[in-house]
Amino acid sequence: MAELTYREAVAAGIAQEMERDERVIFLGEDIAAAGGVFKATVGLLERFGPKRVRDTPISEQAIIGAAMGAAMTGLRPIAEIMFSDFLAVCWDMVANEIAKARYMSAGQMTLPLVIRTANGAGARFGAQHSQSVENWAMSVPGLKVVAPSNPADVKGLLAAAVRDPDPVIFFEHKGLYASKGQVPDGEHVDRLGTAKVLREGADVTVLALAAMVPRALEAAERLQREEGISATVVDLRSLVPLDTTTILAETVKTGRLYTVEENPRLCGWGAEIASIAAEECFYDLDGPIVRITTPHVPLPAADALEDATIPSVERIVETIRRTAG
């Protein structure tokens, strides 16, 4: 095991797959010579050369169009969209072309491509560079959606995404790039569509994703220490496929379900999970399903306002304390 930062794990995962399979190529804005705007791809150009690691023009449509064409002709491209907000610029290609090509060709065509993008708030980048848009991708049939919370999952899930025959949107959280964790040495490949139970509890079940995972874990420790409330914390890791087996099993154990979501409240991923839980295990619930979310507002750039908008450890603790009975 080696201790890597989240951003180093990105480069390690890409390098592992490029070393293993010469069909894997990597393209995006400033990903080669500059090593990425978040320094998550440092060293890849020097290791694999300009034919496989390519800087592109400042055009999301060009990046996604080139990746789609490459995937259609036998390569396995990784494309970077610098900020997830910029997916809006090329969303027609992602949602109407890439997501539907396999279906519309009756399975004659696969698009094994990964779109990596930096997601989420915390860096004071303002309303157009701080959004959590994983629920956009979750709503489109034909896309797989992954959002890791730690370096080991970054490397393992990125490898799994590259090897998958379908298009995967891989959301890396900007606020986690500097975080550190143990990452397995050698080849490390995880499995898409599997949640992880990070903490076992008896009273409440808390579901979280990406940067909300460490906050949920810290809140769980505080609840145990201050209130005697024992919380299970589940890292979803993947929204499509969604590990409903783990979600429902952990919900039934405690009878109380909470989601901690950075995406805006309206139509967030927690709404879908709440619907599934209410349908599948309604009579096992001891109280209403509670969603702890960002309000349905554009994100402010001011530090105090942004902090007040995104779910905090304090808000998670207070909400569970108030509603857990």
C-alpha positions in Angstrom: 0.0 0.0 0.0 1.1 3.5 -0.8 -0.2 6.8 0.5 -1.4 8.9 -2.4 -3.4 12.1 -2.7 -6.7 11.9 -4.5 -5.1 13.8 -7.5 -2.2 11.4 -7.6 -4.6 8.5 -7.6 -6.2 9.9 -10.7 -2.9 9.9 -12.6 -2.1 6.4 -11.2 -5.4 5.0 -12.4 -5.0 6.5 -15.9 -1.3 5.3 -16.1 -2.3 1.8 -15.0 -4.8 1.5 -17.8 -2.6 3.1 -20.5 0.2 0.8 -19.6 -2.1 -2.2 -19.8 -3.9 -1.4 -23.0 -2.4 0.6 -25.9 -5.9 1.4 -27.1 -6.4 3.8 -24.1 -5.8 7.4 -25.1 -6.3 10.6 -23.1 -7.4 14.0 -24.4 -8.5 17.3 -22.9 -7.7 20.9 -22.3 -4.3 21.4 -20.6 -4.0 17.8 -19.5 -0.7 17.1 -21.2 2.1 19.7 -20.9 0.5 21.5 -17.9 -0.4 18.3 -16.1 -4.1 19.4 -15.7 -5.5 22.5 -14.2 -5.9 20.6 -10.9 -2.5 18.8 -11.4 -4.2 15.5 -11.5 -2.5 14.3 -14.7 1.1 15.2 -14.0 3.7 13.0 -15.7 1.4 11.2 -18.2 2.7 13.1 -21.3 6.3 12.3 -20.4 5.4 8.6 -19.8 3.1 7.9 -22.8 4.0 10.6 -25.3 2.0 13.2 -27.3 0.2 10.6 -29.6 -1.7 9.1 -26.6 -1.8 12.1 -24.3 -3.2 15.1 -26.3 -3.9 18.7 -25.4 -7.0 20.0 -27.2 -8.4 23.4 -28.1 -10.7 25.1 -25.6 -13.8 23.3 -27.0 -15.8 20.8 -25.0 -17.6 19.8 -28.2 -14.3 19.1 -29.9 -13.1 17.0 -26.9 -16.3 14.9 -26.7 -16.7 14.6 -30.4 -13.1 13.3 -30.8 -13.6 10.9 -27.9 -16.9 9.6 -29.3 -15.3 9.0 -32.8 -12.3 7.3 -31.2 -14.5 5.0 -29.2 -16.6 4.1 -32.3 -13.4 3.1 -34.1 -11.9 0.8 -31.5 -10.0 3.0 -29.1 -10.8 3.4 -25.4 -10.6 7.2 -24.8 -10.5 9.1 -21.6 -11.7 12.6 -22.1 -11.4 15.4 -19.6 -14.0 18.2 -19.2 -12.2 20.6 -16.9 -15.2 21.6 -14.8 -18.4 19.6 -14.7 -20.4 22.8 -15.2 -18.9 22.8 -18.8 -20.7 19.6 -19.6 -23.7 21.9 -20.4 -21.7 23.1 -23.5 -21.5 19.6 -25.0 -24.5 18.0 -23.3 -26.3 17.2 -26.6 -23.3 15.0 -27.7 -23.2 13.3 -24.3 -26.9 12.8 -23.7 -28.3 12.4 -27.3 -25.3 10.8 -29.1 -22.9 9.0 -26.7 -25.6 7.7 -24.3 -27.8 6.4 -27.1 -25.4 5.0 -29.7 -25.4 1.4 -28.4 -29.2 1.3 -28.2 -29.8 2.9 -31.6 -27.3 0.6 -33.3 -29.0 -2.5 -31.8 -25.8 -3.3 -30.0 -23.6 -3.3 -33.1 -21.7 -0.3 -31.7 -20.2 0.2 -28.2 -18.7 3.3 -26.9 -16.1 2.4 -24.2 -15.2 5.9 -23.2 -14.7 7.7 -19.9 -15.5 11.4 -19.4 -13.6 12.7 -16.3 -14.6 16.0 -14.8 -14.0 18.1 -11.7 -17.2 18.4 -9.8 -18.5 20.2 -6.7 -18.0 23.2 -4.5 -15.6 24.4 -1.7 -13.1 26.2 -3.8 -15.0 29.5 -4.1 -15.2 29.3 -7.8 -18.8 30.7 -8.0 -22.0 29.7 -9.6 -20.6 28.6 -13.0 -17.7 26.6 -11.7 -18.9 25.0 -8.5 -21.9 22.9 -9.3 -22.5 19.3 -8.4 -24.2 17.9 -11.5 -24.1 14.2 -11.0 -27.9 14.2 -11.0 -27.8 15.5 -14.6 -25.9 12.5 -15.7 -27.9 10.1 -13.6 -31.1 11.1 -15.4 -29.8 10.1 -18.8 -30.4 6.4 -19.8 -27.2 4.9 -21.3 -24.7 6.7 -19.0 -22.9 5.2 -16.0 -22.2 7.6 -13.2 -19.3 7.3 -10.7 -18.2 9.7 -7.9 -15.4 8.4 -5.6 -14.7 9.8 -2.2 -11.1 8.6 -1.5 -7.8 7.8 -3.4 -8.2 4.0 -3.4 -11.6 4.3 -5.0 -10.4 6.8 -7.5 -7.8 4.4 -8.9 -9.9 1.3 -8.7 -13.2 2.7 -10.0 -11.3 4.7 -12.8 -9.8 1.4 -13.9 -13.2 -0.3 -13.9 -14.7 2.6 -15.9 -12.0 2.4 -18.6 -12.6 -1.3 -19.0 -16.4 -1.0 -19.1 -18.0 -1.3 -22.6 -20.3 1.6 -22.0 -19.8 5.4 -21.5 -19.0 6.4 -17.9 -19.1 9.9 -16.4 -16.4 10.0 -13.7 -17.0 12.9 -11.3 -13.8 13.8 -9.3 -14.5 16.2 -6.5 -12.4 19.4 -6.5 -12.5 19.6 -2.7 -10.9 16.2 -2.3 -7.9 16.5 -4.7 -5.5 17.2 -1.8 -6.9 14.5 0.5 -4.7 11.5 1.2 -5.3 7.8 1.6 -3.8 4.3 1.2 -4.0 2.9 -2.3 -3.2 -0.8 -3.1 0.1 -1.3 -4.9 0.2 -2.9 -8.4 -2.9 -3.4 -10.5 -6.0 -2.2 -8.7 -9.5 -2.6 -10.3 -12.7 -2.1 -8.4 -16.3 -2.9 -9.6 -18.9 -0.3 -10.7 -22.2 -0.3 -9.0 -21.1 -1.3 -5.5 -21.6 0.8 -2.5 -19.4 0.5 0.6 -20.6 0.4 4.2 -17.9 2.5 6.0 -19.4 2.5 9.4 -21.9 0.2 11.1 -24.6 1.6 13.4 -27.9 0.6 14.9 -30.0 3.8 14.9 -29.8 5.6 11.6 -28.5 4.9 8.0 -26.8 7.8 6.3 -26.1 7.7 2.5 -23.4 10.0 1.1 -21.4 10.6 -2.1 -18.0 12.1 -2.8 -17.1 15.0 -0.6 -20.1 14.4 1.6 -18.7 11.0 2.7 -16.0 12.4 5.1 -18.5 14.9 6.4 -21.0 12.1 7.1 -18.4 10.0 8.8 -17.4 13.0 11.0 -21.0 13.7 11.8 -21.6 10.0 12.8 -18.7 10.1 15.2 -20.1 13.3 16.8 -23.6 11.8 17.1 -22.2 8.8 18.8 -20.1 10.8 21.2 -22.5 13.6 22.0 -26.0 12.1 21.6 -25.5 8.3 21.8 -26.9 8.0 18.3 -25.3 5.1 16.4 -25.1 5.7 12.6 -24.4 3.5 9.7 -22.6 5.5 6.9 -22.7 4.2 3.3 -20.6 5.6 0.5 -22.6 5.1 -2.6 -19.6 5.5 -4.9 -21.8 4.9 -8.0 -25.2 6.3 -8.9 -25.6 4.3 -12.1 -25.5 1.3 -11.6 -27.0 2.0 -8.1 -26.4 -0.6 -5.4 -30.0 -0.8 -4.2 -29.3 -4.1 -2.5 -26.9 -2.5 0.0 -29.0 0.7 0.4 -32.1 -1.2 1.2 -30.4 -3.8 3.5 -28.8 -1.0 5.6 -32.0 1.0 5.7 -34.0 -2.0 7.0 -31.4 -2.6 9.7 -32.0 0.8 11.3 -35.4 1.9 10.1 -34.3 5.5 9.5 -32.8 6.8 6.3 -30.9 10.0 5.6 -29.2 11.2 2.4 -26.4 13.8 2.4 -26.3 15.5 -1.0 -24.2 18.3 -2.5 -26.4 18.6 -5.6 -29.4 21.0 -5.4 -32.4 19.6 -3.6 -34.9 19.6 -6.5 -34.5 16.3 -8.4 -31.3 15.4 -6.6 -30.1 11.8 -6.4 -31.5 11.4 -2.9 -35.0 11.9 -4.2 -34.7 8.8 -6.4 -33.3 6.8 -3.5 -36.1 8.0 -1.2 -38.6 6.9 -3.8 -37.0 3.4 -4.1 -36.8 3.0 -0.3 -40.4 4.1 0.3 -41.6 1.6 -2.4 -39.4 -1.3 -1.3 -39.2 -1.1 2.5 -41.9 1.3 3.6 -43.1 -0.9 6.5 -39.5 -1.2 7.8 -39.2 2.5 8.2 -39.6 4.1 11.7 -39.8 7.6 10.4 -39.8 9.8 7.3 -36.8 9.6 4.9 -34.8 12.8 5.5 -32.7 14.5 2.8 -29.9 16.9 3.8 -29.1 18.9 0.7 -27.9 22.1 -0.9 -30.8 24.5 -1.5 -32.1 25.0 -5.0 -30.1 28.1 -5.6 -27.0 29.1 -7.6 -23.9 28.6 -5.5 -22.4 31.8 -4.1 -18.6 32.6 -4.4 -18.3 34.3 -1.0 -16.7 31.8 1.4 -19.2 32.2 4.3 -22.2 31.9 1.9 -20.8 28.9 0.1 -20.1 27.2 3.4 -23.7 27.9 4.6 -25.1 26.5 1.4 -23.4 23.1 1.2 -24.3 20.5 3.8 -21.9 20.8 6.7 -21.0 18.4 9.5 -22.9 20.7 11.9 -26.0 20.6 9.7 -25.9 16.8 9.4 -25.5 16.4 13.2 -28.3 18.9 14.0 -30.7 17.4 11.4 -30.2 13.8 12.7 -30.4 14.9 16.3 -33.7 16.7 15.7 -35.4 14.0 13.6 -34.0 10.6 14.8 -36.5 10.2 17.6 
